[in-house]
């Protein structure tokens, strides 16, 4: 119970930080021709900008946005193919445009292998740039993010970023010893 | 304060799989233009602790788990370039050279790693304790753009603490000869001994013209080399005082060397030894099977009672000073035995006397050119060795047995003289190339090998130091290379590096050794815990092949021409006719050779008169048909006898 609460707390704090960083980045760098890639759904105040340079890549597919017939089309996407653009519903946040993209062929593998969902701001430019953004993501398939188990959907820059964050995090041994100290 | 000027290049890493120890540590280095490589000297600093190390191994890797992953990532297209590059880390393993303070000796801490500067190089290699007092620059350690002099301790190079130097390297890359020449120049410049000590070098030139132009400047010293000379404080010049020695060819007129160009021959002294010189080396020049106990006893008798003594045989007085006298002495002894019908003479059996007579009298024939049958002797200037002089003995064209004799006698003389302190200098460096040939690890025992072993094992107490070189260290007698306190390695063959003698080196060091460029060396010295890579400038000395091109050897001269040219060098006014008359008046050509050599050696004010006086004339007796001329030997005339006609 305590562990579960701690996990939720950490998750909330992390979401807050992500939101804050996104907002700060948009405020500082939006004017430049640079893009921010977000691991997961978009957050922050992207809706305040006309055409914010921000893209989110979602690797997990717990929410099914379509009925079976349409969903089947998505699951049958071939490598380098994308779905049409849609507006995902059900989240308490400003609307975004989204589409599915198959990064790698899933022949003989499960239906979600290599499948990611892309989110970008709800604006005209996103409609124009969906193919281009998809190509950017396809280009980032290399290098491979092995040995991560999600290597089929995890693009290397995110893997690289995770590697950095992990290197700065205290080890389990250090955390255990800290926790022991706190309890004592 | 010091740390401010050092460039940080990395940080120590210690993992469970690869922990730091007291003797080695790993560190990662910065990406990009890192100055770190195999052989780089670094220092780890933490508070007051300094750990000096030398990089012995390097490895780089990324987070790529398998080549397959890269293949899949590139979709099998080797030309595809990923927009995001994997991180690449370069890690290095360094062997600890020195720790300050030395106690307690602990594993190297996780701390910043800095590139070595001049001061750090000095401390890391423990040169701080000796470089001012007894340092001999061996080359420059390169750290990026920084060049730091590396010193050897003369007390460990030239004795008495340790001694000898051995150089290994493949042929044709100017490693062995060039590095020896450079080190000798450095020693001559930096060896600090008391004024009355002095140091000289005896080089045995064993192949071609390698060491025959040591006193001529080369043409290959560029700006970079000149800068290196400045940093090492060594004059960029050839040797100033070089004396050359070579035996005669079998005609005993022309010298058996390639340095016979008319402009250079004046500096080549004949190496010609007489009976007295070689009698104590009979075991070298005679077949061991011949010198049994009986023969040995007779030779000892001749040495003690006959040579340089006046003895009476068969009622006649005889003084033996050379091979001709000795032959006559044997004739007289045998004649006495035959006349008196005795089988023994002074306890020596007739057969033993015949055998020793046969073997000794043949020496001047077997070693024609080196052993003189008459009283002419010419040798190294024993007792008058000059400080900072190089004595080159050219034995390149001499047969192996004669080389044995030359090496053995010269080294034996050096040892005896150094022991007595009457050589003229207190330290002598003997330079021998091609140890693979002269002191192989297998093969038969030779006196030369024994001599080299003797120098390497006992020389340092006497100031007799061996600088040796070879292509394959693994194939040289272990005790010779083992006794060399300082070892230098140039570019090596991979086959040689695979032999057990190189197991102590890491694979990276071996690979670096196999790809060393000209002018790069790896040095091992008692003060250095680990081998160190250095650069040395090309010596400003004419290479043998260039010397031969600039000063082509002269053709062998006929006797009369040789006499005229040689005497003319002493006195420009000698006329050809005068020489021709004297040559015509001589009993035989050996008389002319003897008289010429004696004249050249004594260098009189009036060479032609001296030459004339030295020549024994034809008897001038008209032979009577049918009557047997009687033969009366004329013994050892004194050329300076004023009453001689």
Boltz contact constraints between the chains, C-beta under 6 A:
constraints:
  - contact:
      token1: [A, 139]
      token2: [B, 83]
      max_distance: 6.0
  - contact:
      token1: [A, 142]
      token2: [B, 73]
      max_distance: 6.0
  - contact:
      token1: [A, 142]
      token2: [B, 74]
      max_distance: 6.0
  - contact:
      token1: [A, 142]
      token2: [B, 82]
      max_distance: 6.0
  - contact:
      token1: [A, 143]
      token2: [B, 73]
      max_distance: 6.0
  - contact:
      token1: [A, 143]
      token2: [B, 82]
      max_distance: 6.0
  - contact:
      token1: [A, 143]
      token2: [B, 86]
      max_distance: 6.0
  - contact:
      token1: [A, 144]
      token2: [B, 69]
      max_distance: 6.0
  - contact:
      token1: [A, 144]
      token2: [B, 72]
      max_distance: 6.0
  - contact:
      token1: [A, 144]
      token2: [B, 73]
      max_distance: 6.0
  - contact:
      token1: [A, 146]
      token2: [B, 65]
      max_distance: 6.0
  - contact:
      token1: [A, 146]
      token2: [B, 69]
      max_distance: 6.0
  - contact:
      token1: [A, 147]
      token2: [B, 65]
      max_distance: 6.0
  - contact:
      token1: [A, 156]
      token2: [B, 84]
      max_distance: 6.0
  - contact:
      token1: [A, 157]
      token2: [B, 84]
      max_distance: 6.0
